[in-house]
C-alpha cells in the first residue's frame, strides 16, 4: 500500500510540474484515472488540455491518441482510428 501511495504521489507531482496552474483539474483527472472513470475536458484553446492528458498517459505508460471533434464527426469515424 505504501508503495502505491508513493507512486501516485510521484505521478501527481510530475503532472503538477508539467502543467502549472491547473491543480484541481489535474487532481480530478488523476482521480478518474485511478478509479477507472471517464473524463471530458472542455475549455478554451490554450489551457493545456492535450498536454495534461499526454503527461497522464506517459505517467501510466498508456497509449495516447487524440481525436479532434468536429460537427460532422460520426461514431463510425472513431472506430477507424
Secondary structure, DSSP 8 states (H G I E B T S, - for coil): -HHHHHHHHHHHHHHHHHSTT-HHHHHHHHHHHHHT--------TTS-HHHHHHHHHHHHT---------TT--HHHHHT-
